[in-house]
Structure formats: C-alpha cells, structure tokens
Amino acid sequence: MKAIVNISLKAGVLDSQGKAVHHALDSLHFQGVNDVRVGKQIILKLDTQDKTQAMSDVTKMCEELLANTVIEDYEIELV
C-alpha cells in the first residue's frame, strides 16, 4: 500500500516561497494567478494492506515528525 501525504501551510501563515513564485510568474507575464501556496508531498510505501492501521500509523507519523502541526495542515491518501 502507498500513502501520499500532502502538507501545506495553514491559512493565515505567511508563505514566503509561494509569494516568490507568484512574483516570478507575474514577471514572466502569466496572468490570472491570484495566489500561490507551496507545500510538500511525501510518498510512503507501506507493508500493510490494512487501511485502518495504515491511516493510524501515517497519522501518527505526521503528528510526530512529517508535519509541523502548529503551522501546517496535512492530508493523507491511501492507494
């Protein structure tokens, strides 16, 4: 089983990397982009086929290591 974890800054937290990308897109004359938020994606290959256990384990990984839950949100997708 594979777990895909998408991590992004919480709303209201300044995303300086997103602002830099937005500025660069403006400089390159791309129009219609109102905002940019940059996050990260972590892909984990798991040995289990038990979705409940996998979700529990990956949630614990996010809470303890993968995400800074003070300023970041995360979403987990199991495939």
C-alpha positions as CSV (number, residue, x, y, z in Angstrom):
1,M,0.0,0.0,0.0
2,K,1.1,3.5,-0.7
3,A,0.4,6.6,1.5
4,I,0.5,10.0,-0.1
5,V,0.8,12.8,2.4
6,N,0.3,16.4,1.2
7,I,1.5,19.1,3.6
8,S,0.7,22.8,3.3
9,L,0.9,25.8,5.4
10,K,-2.2,26.7,7.4
11,A,-4.3,29.6,6.2
12,G,-3.0,32.8,7.6
13,V,0.6,31.6,7.8
14,L,2.9,33.7,5.5
15,D,4.1,31.6,2.6
16,S,7.3,33.4,1.5
17,Q,8.1,30.7,-1.1
18,G,4.6,31.0,-2.5
19,K,5.0,34.8,-2.7
20,A,8.3,34.4,-4.5
21,V,6.8,32.0,-7.1
22,H,3.8,34.3,-7.5
23,H,6.1,37.3,-8.2
24,A,8.2,35.2,-10.7
25,L,5.0,34.2,-12.5
26,D,4.0,37.9,-12.7
27,S,7.4,38.8,-14.0
28,L,7.1,36.1,-16.7
29,H,3.7,37.7,-17.7
30,F,1.5,34.8,-16.6
31,Q,-1.9,36.3,-15.9
32,G,-4.8,35.1,-13.9
33,V,-2.8,33.7,-10.9
34,N,-4.3,35.3,-7.8
35,D,-2.3,33.4,-5.2
36,V,0.4,30.7,-4.8
37,R,0.9,28.4,-1.9
38,V,3.8,26.0,-1.9
39,G,3.7,22.7,0.0
40,K,5.3,19.3,0.0
41,Q,4.3,15.8,-0.8
42,I,5.7,12.7,0.9
43,I,5.0,9.3,-0.5
44,L,5.4,6.3,1.8
45,K,5.4,2.6,0.7
46,L,3.8,0.6,3.5
47,D,4.0,-3.2,4.1
48,T,0.4,-3.4,5.4
49,Q,-2.9,-3.9,3.4
50,D,-5.0,-2.9,6.5
51,K,-6.2,0.6,5.6
52,T,-7.3,1.4,9.2
53,Q,-3.9,0.5,10.6
54,A,-2.1,2.3,7.8
55,M,-4.1,5.5,8.3
56,S,-3.5,5.3,12.1
57,D,0.3,4.8,11.5
58,V,0.7,7.6,8.9
59,T,-1.4,10.0,11.0
60,K,1.0,9.3,14.0
61,M,4.0,9.8,11.6
62,C,2.6,13.2,10.5
63,E,1.8,14.3,14.1
64,E,5.3,13.3,15.4
65,L,7.6,14.0,12.5
66,L,6.4,14.8,9.0
67,A,4.3,17.9,9.6
68,N,4.8,20.8,11.9
69,T,1.2,20.9,13.1
70,V,1.5,24.3,14.6
71,I,1.8,25.9,11.2
72,E,1.0,23.1,8.7
73,D,-2.0,21.0,7.7
74,Y,-1.8,17.6,6.2
75,E,-4.0,15.3,4.1
76,I,-3.4,11.5,3.8
77,E,-4.5,9.5,0.8
78,L,-4.1,5.7,0.8
79,V,-3.7,3.9,-2.6
